[in-house]
Amino acid sequence: MPRIVLLVASICLTFAMVGCKTLTKEPETVAPKAPVLDRVFQTGILRVGMSGDQPPFNMTTSTGQIIGIEADLANALANSMGVRAEFTQKPFSELLGAVESGEVDIVLSQVTMTPARNTRVAFVGPYFISGKAILTRSKSLSEADEPKDINMTGIRLSALAGSTSESFIRQSVPSARLYATPTPDLAIQAVIDGKVDAMVADLSVCLVAALRHPNEGLITIGAPFTFEPIGAALPPNDPLFLNLVENYINILEGTGTMQELEAKWFKNPAWLNQLP
């Protein structure tokens, strides 16, 4: 057989053997990545971020303990995972950054789920529905039905800095003079002191503020201006952790536990005695 024919035959046989090996190669098994979930189980600690000043969702007692609906949620979630919850208290405006940087594993702090925030973190929920309202001492303002009813020249409004309440004022009440505060309590105090005409916040916050200050003549509107879905903020790089929290929230909803928590914290004001 001519040498050139033997060479060609050898090359063809080599490619055929390589092809057979490629076709019969076992696929590599890629383990799912769960960096946050793995760390939680390894340390036995679920790091939960919250402001600690948004009653009745989360608040700090006179002894320094964080309590509220979201504190109960965090402890129940951690318990179901066989770990313990460790609370990291930060100003509301810094909480999403704490998730992004990995300082906390989850934020439960009355965070409204918005498209803009969803570009930074993952959300599970909503576990509560709220809406924007106002807290005021003015009867005429408390009768407002729509944002345009309070969009008057010279009106002074307070709101928590970095919150959707601040965004609401800028977008829906452009005539207002905004007084942004680092905590909800300072926004409430501004109403009490007469520095502003009203505070904009979630309806639940306004209702609780009126309960906490029964002698200050504080009133709120009958129905919220907006629809505000409240959810848990999680890191975007751990789908298994996201799925675990999502399933757990669904279980709480399905078993009626969320309704029980709402009744505990909204209908029984006994917890007010624990606050400073």
N, C-alpha and C positions, 0 to 999 in steps of 0.2 A: 504494500500500500504506500503510495507517495507520502513523503514527510509532511507536506502541506495539509493533506487530508487528515493525517493523524493529529496534527496540531488543532485543526478546526474541531475535530471530534472531541478532543480533550477539553477544549474551551466550553463546548456545548454541555458536556457531562458535568463540568464544574458548576455552571450556572444552574443546571437542573438540580444538583445536590443542594446548592444554596437556597433555591426556591423551595425545595421540600422542607428544609430546616425552618424557613420563614413561616411556612404555612402551618407547621406542626408545633411551633413554639407556644408554650403556655403563656397566657396573658398575665402580666404582673398584677398582683393584688394591691390596690391603693387603699390604705386605711383612711376612714373619714377623719378630718381634722377637727378637733374640738378643744382649742387652746384654753378657752375660758372655763368650760365644763371640767376639763381635766385638772386645771389648777384648783378649782373649788373642791373637788373630791380629794385632791392630794393634801390640801391644807385643812379641810374640814370647815372652811369659812366662806360664807357668801357675803361679799362686800356690797352693801346697799347704800346708795347715795340719796339723801333727802335734805331739804332745807331745815326741817324741824320747826317751822313757824307758819304752817298752813293748816290751822285747825278747820274741821276735825280730821283731815287726812293725815297730817303729821304735825306734832307739836311737842315742845319740851316742857316737862313738868318742873315744879319748883325744886325738885331734887336732881334735875338733870337727865331724867329718863325720857326717851322719845316714845310717844304713844300715838294712837290714832288708827284710822282705817288702814292706811298703807303700812304702818308698823306691824299691824296684825297680819296683813297679807305677806309681808316679808318674812316674818317669823314662821308662818304656816308653810310657805314655800320652802324655806330652809329645812324645816322639820321633815317635810316630805322627802327631801333629798338626803336626809341623814346627816346634815351639817347644821351649823348655827349661823344666824344672821349677825353681822357686825355693821353697825350704822356709821356712815361717814357724813357728818353734817357740814354743808357748804351753802353759801349764798345761791339762790335759785339760778342766777345768771351763769354760774360756774359749773352746774351739774352736768350738762351735756358734754362739756369739755373733759370732765372727769371720766366719763364713759369712753370718750375717744382716746384718751391718753392711757386707759387701762388702770386708772386709780381705783375705780369701782367696777363691779360686774354688772350692776343693774341700777337704774334710777326709778324710784317710786316716789314722786313728789308732785302730784297733781299736774303732770306735764300734758299739755294738749298736743295731740298728734296732728302735725301740720306737714304739708309737702316739703317745706323748706327744712324743717328739722329732720325729716325722713331721709334727706340727702346726706346727713351726718351720722345718724344712728338708726338702728332697726327698732321697730315698735311692735308690741303685742298688746292687743286690746281692741276696743276700749273696755275697761272694767268699770267705768263710770261715765255718765253723760251729764255735762253741765252746760253753762252758757253765760255770756257776759251780762252783767247787771250793774247797778250803781248803788252805793251806800251814801245816804245823804241825810241832812236834817231839814231839807226843804220838801214840803208836801207837794208843791207843784212839780218839782223834778221827779219825785217818786211816782207820779202819774204818767210818766213817759212810756210810750208804747214802742217807739222806734228810735234808732240813733239820731235821726234828724230832729227829734223833739228836744234833744239836749245840745244840738249843734248851734249854739248861739254865741255871738261875739262877747268875749270877755269871760266866758265861763272857765273856772279853774278846776282841773281834774287831776287827782292823784292816781298812781298805778305802780305796781311792782315793776322795777326796772328789768328789762330783758324778757318780759312775759308777753303773752298774746294780748293781755289787757292794754299794755303800752302800745302795741301795734294797732289794736282796735281804735284807740284814741287818735293816733296819727292818721289812720285811713278813713275812719267813719265820723270823727268829730274834729275836723281840721281847724275849726275856729277856736278850739280850746287851748288854754295855756296849760301845758303838761307839767306835772310835778312828779317825776319818777323817783321812787324810793328804793333802797336796797332790801327792805323787808316789808311784808304786808302790814305789820303792826304800825310802822311809821306812816304808811298811807292812810290807815284808819285814824291815827292820831291827828293827822293833818285835817281831817274832816271835823273831828271833835274840837280842835283848836281854832277852827274857822279859817285856816290857811287856804283851804280849797272848798269848793261848793259840793263836791261829791268825789267818791272814789269809784273807779271802775275795777271790777274783779269778777270772778266766777260767782254765780248766785249763791252757792253754798258758803263761800267766804263771807259774803254780805250778811247772810242769815245768822251765821255764827257770831260775827262782829256785833250785831244788834243784841244777841243773847248775852255776850260778854260784857256789854256796856249798857245795861238796862236803864240807867238814869241819864243818858246823854241825848235822848230823843232821836236816835238813829233809826232810819227806816229804809226800805229797799223797794224795788219794783215787784209787781206780781208775777211776771213771767220774763225769762231772759231774752235779750236781744238776739242772741246767736246760738248756734249748736256747737258744743265743745266736747269732742271725744277725748277722754283722759286715758292714757295708756302707759305701759312700762317701756322705758328706753333701755336698749341693750346694745352691746357691741355688734357691728355688722359682719364680723369674721367668724362667727361660730353658729352655724345652722342648727346643730344638735341642741345647744343651749336655748336658742330661740324656740325650737320646736317643743322642748321640755316645758318652758314657761307658758307657751301658747296652750298646750294641752292642759296644764294645771289651771290656768285662768278659766278655760272652758269647763273643767270639772267643778270649780267653785261656782260658776254661773248655773250649771246644770243641777247641782245639789241644793241650791238655794242659800249657800253660804254667804255670797255677796249681799243678798238681801238682808240676811241676819246682821252682817257687819254694818250696813247702812242704818238699820233700825237701832243698833247698839249705840252708834255715835251721833246720829241725828235726832233721835227721839228721846234719848235719856241724857239730860244735861249734867249728870252727876260728875262727869270728868272735868267740868269747869273748875271744880274745887281743887283740882291738882295743879292748875296753872298758876304761875306767879301772879 
